[in-house]
Amino acid sequence: MAQSSIEWTEMTWNPTTGCSKISAGCKFCYAEIMSKRLQAMGIEKYKDGFEITEHPDQLNIPYKWKTSKIVFVNSMSDLFHSKISLSFIKKAFAVMNDNSQHVFQILTKRAERLYEIHKELNWTENIWMGVSVENEKTNKSKS
C-alpha cells in the first residue's frame, strides 16, 4: 500500500503482484519496470520479480486505514489474471465488501475472465470496475 501520484486515485493496494503481456498495450508496462526496480532494491514482496504472486498478508491493509480512501487495486498486477486463484480473488473482494468506507478501483485487460467469474463475486457499490480495451484484434486475452 502506498500513496499514489496517479491523478484519479489516492492509494494503491496490491494484494497480488506480477502479470504477463497479452496485447500491444502491454509493451511498455509500468508495473513490470517498477517490479524490477523494487526487486533490485531487495523489497521482499518483489523477490520473484514480475511472476504472478498472491500476497495473503496484504489483505488486512484496508482495515487499517483510519479515513476513507480512493484505492487503485493492483497497480502492480491484474486481479483477473488466470494464474490468480478464484479463491484469492474472492478474499480480496471480501476485504473490499467489508470496507465500504473506501472506493476500490479495479482495472483489467482480461475482460473474458472477469465475465467468466463476475457472478461469483459480491459487487458492492464501493467497487468500481474498469476494462482496458484496445481493439478486437489485440484484446483477445490469452492468460
Residue pairs with C-beta under 8 A, 6 or more apart in sequence:
1 11
1 12
1 13
1 14
1 58
1 61
2 11
2 12
3 10
3 11
4 10
4 11
4 12
4 72
4 75
6 12
6 72
6 75
8 70
8 72
8 105
9 70
9 71
9 72
9 105
10 69
10 70
10 71
11 65
11 69
11 70
11 71
11 72
12 71
12 72
12 73
12 75
12 76
13 58
13 61
13 62
13 71
13 72
13 73
13 74
13 104
14 45
14 55
14 58
14 73
14 74
14 75
14 76
14 77
15 54
15 55
15 56
15 58
15 59
15 73
15 74
15 79
15 88
15 91
15 92
15 95
16 52
16 53
16 54
16 55
16 74
16 76
16 77
16 79
16 81
16 84
16 88
16 92
17 31
17 35
17 45
17 46
17 48
17 50
17 52
17 53
17 55
17 76
17 77
18 35
18 48
18 49
18 50
18 51
18 52
18 53
18 76
18 77
18 81
19 26
19 29
19 31
19 32
19 50
19 52
19 77
19 78
19 81
20 52
20 81
20 143
21 27
21 29
22 109
22 110
22 141
22 142
22 143
23 109
23 134
23 138
23 139
23 141
24 134
24 138
25 109
25 132
25 134
25 138
26 109
31 50
31 75
31 76
31 77
32 50
34 76
35 46
35 49
35 50
35 76
36 49
36 50
38 45
38 46
39 46
39 47
39 48
39 49
45 53
45 55
45 58
52 77
52 81
52 83
52 84
54 84
54 85
54 88
56 88
56 91
59 91
59 92
59 95
60 95
62 69
62 71
62 95
62 96
62 98
62 99
62 102
63 95
63 98
63 99
65 99
65 102
68 101
68 102
68 103
69 102
69 103
70 102
70 103
70 105
71 102
71 103
71 104
71 105
72 105
72 107
73 79
73 92
73 96
73 104
73 105
73 106
74 106
74 107
77 84
78 84
78 107
78 108
78 109
78 110
79 89
79 92
79 106
79 108
80 89
80 108
80 110
80 113
80 114
80 117
81 110
81 113
81 143
82 110
82 113
82 143
83 143
86 117
86 120
89 117
89 121
90 120
90 121
93 121
93 122
93 127
94 122
96 102
96 104
96 124
96 126
96 127
97 122
97 124
97 127
99 126
100 124
100 125
100 126
101 126
102 126
103 126
103 128
104 126
104 127
104 128
105 128
105 130
106 127
106 128
106 129
106 130
107 130
107 131
107 132
108 114
108 129
108 130
108 131
108 132
109 131
109 132
109 139
109 141
110 141
110 143
111 131
111 133
111 139
111 141
112 141
113 141
114 129
114 131
123 129
133 139
